[in-house]
């Protein structure tokens, strides 16, 4: 019998089948693979309810009108400084209230630009908001101000006591470094070691992302990477060579530091590079499904690491060639087990700690400290508002997760499914879960959906269905954690 063979193959002594997670290219009858894994995040033990977001908007008292900045959240890692507006007018005033730094500066941005490249050198914070120059948030008591002579940059990195600007002044292959130990000096000079150069080759994509890697810098194009090393006795100051990575990154926020290496999203996989090993975090089924789609749109792509849970969030907009549709996705990866879920929740722009800013008026900003992690997310389908939200425990009643198994059964005989079980390691806190059966007599036939069944007091789902192939959809409410599922099925005839 197919079910018993599958259970034994997994080595689970109590008959439960481990959930493998979102595996879109897996064969339809691979045990544990899921066609839907929504609202569930992987753990090293199994799966748990995805966190809820605090939607009370408590970190912002008011929103100013007319496209004025409604709030700011600053993160110590300085991957970027984020702002959001009340309207879709992407022009406004960027104000700061970090330590004793106050003030504002009028900036302009277009389209879906919502995050500015940012880095720091010493106590100075440097951002690239798309104006004719970089901007400086000085360490003490002054307003944000333009940095004279600095370039426009699509990526900023601090390494070896320099700020490196990439894609500067419209040259997508160009790089420039400030004077050593002086983020405010960008005049070329051998004495200060302020220098610039071009990473020119046959790749016309330009530099797509850059990440500090120890004292070095890794600059990514779409299909290759360069490693830059500060060389004080060289007239070029920074010497670049082609990296052994031999893979590229897609866009600026798709390459980030992670542990002692770099995470970066390429066209065929999510990779981790530790300086010597290049490890793909998508298995062959996930990577095949992903690589058959074209990443579409720079603003939708990004990697976010939640260091508390060690989960990797990958947001990307994919174009499916077969259907001609463009869809935004949010994938969640547990790197140790390489398991994935595909979540239909709000896209994640950052997870971190730090002071949130909210405006008292259009020109005055006040900080409100937060000791908890904050999730920066899209607040509406129209992209008109992005708001910092506190990560909270999963809701106690709302339906927050749906898991749909692959098919199980037998190609030559009808199977009667009588009961199903979920192996909870943490009991669900919300209303009772439900299971909905789906049946068909061949794997290429359409599924027939049956009525949902609520979990019984003994912890089982009393399902009665007869077909060659079965599939189950579990709807889970509240907080929970589980490892797998089991079914009680037996053959009832041969055709």
Secondary structure, DSSP 8 states (H G I E B T S, - for coil): -HHHHHHHHHT-TTS-EE--EE-TTS-TT-TTEEEEEESEEE-SSSEEE--EE-TT-TT-S---STT-EEEEE--TT-SEEEEEESSS--EEEEEEEETTEEEEEEEE--TT--EEEEEEETTEEEEE-SSSS-EEE-SSS---EE-TT----SEEEEETTEEEEESGGG-TTEEEE-BTTBTT--S-BTTTTBEEEE--SS-TT---EEEEETTEEEEE-SS-EEEEEE-TTSTTSEEEEE-TT----SSGGGEEEETTEEEEE-SS-EEEE-SS-EEESS-HHHHHHHHTEEE--STT-EEEEETTTTEEEEEEEEEETTTTEEEEEEEEEETTTTEEEEE-S--EEEEE-S-EEEESSSS-EEEE---S-EEEEE-STTS--EEEEEEE---SSSEEEEEEE--EE-SSEEEEEEEEEEEEEE---SS--EEEEEEESSTTS--EEEEEEE--TTSEEEEEEEESEEEEEEEEESS-EEEEEEEEEEEEEE-
